[in-house]
Amino acid sequence: MTRSTIDPETPVDPAPVPPSASVEIIVTPHDRRIARLAAAAVGLSIIDAAIPMPLPGIKPGLANIITLLALAHYGWGVAAWVSLLRVFAAALVLGQFLAPGFFLSLAGTVASLMVLGIVYHLPRRWFGLVSWSLCASFAHIAGQILLARLWLVPHDGIFRLLPIFALAALLFGILNGLVAASIHAGMKDKPASPQASGGL
Amino acid sequence: MTRWLAFFRPGDILLILFAFFCVAASFPLFWRSGAGERAVIRVDGEIFREVSLDRATTVVVQGALGETIIEIEKGRARVASDPGLRQYCVRQGWLKSAGAIAICAPNRVSLSIVGRREVYDSLNY
């Protein structure tokens, strides 16, 4: 039996497969869910890239709406898969793969996933998706600017951009959080079904 | 509008206010670093004196041609008079930000402002 090679949770079966045998990839509903969410996130990333912004490095980060929804519905593991897949796939689609922007995006995403792993455990009654989004967007610029300071612009002058980035993080963090919260509230009525093609 | 307000939890509001204050505080914090703290006066490239910009004083420097008079006030400094022909350094006026420099080349005197941290110098780099 060969397991799915794109299933993140289960390791690939090490049993040797004869080279001539056709390899059957079993795609679990879990895989489909991640793929579907990641595809939506890539789409939003492309829209993101098409929106003109006054400063390089500032983006609305619409794809993070998907990350937030994945976190709220399926937990941190799915959210991490979706947002990391999105970073790689969107970079490939946009021709940014392995360019500086890709590494900045990766650093920001890893930082915000780590912060989301913490704020995820805050009491939901008090802290909603807006809080998550805000923390994630600040972590994103922190990760980005730290990598930029260490690698791209090894000078403290880059921290002069920090207030502008922080302002953008504040605005877009609240906006994305609100959109995610509104979608989340709309979906809470119907139970999330992994088979439903229209849902998450 | 009220529909959107329903998505805010109490903690969200507190967090937004906290973030807003952090962002507001970050503007003076990260943009002030350009202010000068000391004036460095050089003659023939050697440091002649370093004067704090805390209080007003006047420094008289003996250069190759004669006396250059440097005036220090709170937070700023200028070359008040110089024996040089073209008076470029005098006409530069008050220097305030870190990294600013007035050079009286004929008299071989320079006045530069330094801040708390060294500023990236794109000319020398």
Interface residues (C-beta under 8 A of the other chain):
Chain A: L122 P123 R124 R125 W126 F127 G128 L129 V130 S131 L134 C135 F138 H155 D156 G157 F159 R160 L162 P163 A166 L167 L170 G173 I174 G177 L178 A181 S182 A185
Chain B: W4 A6 F7 F8 R9 P10 G11 D12 L15 I16 A19 F20 C22 V23 S26 F27 L29 F30 W31 S33 R117 Y120
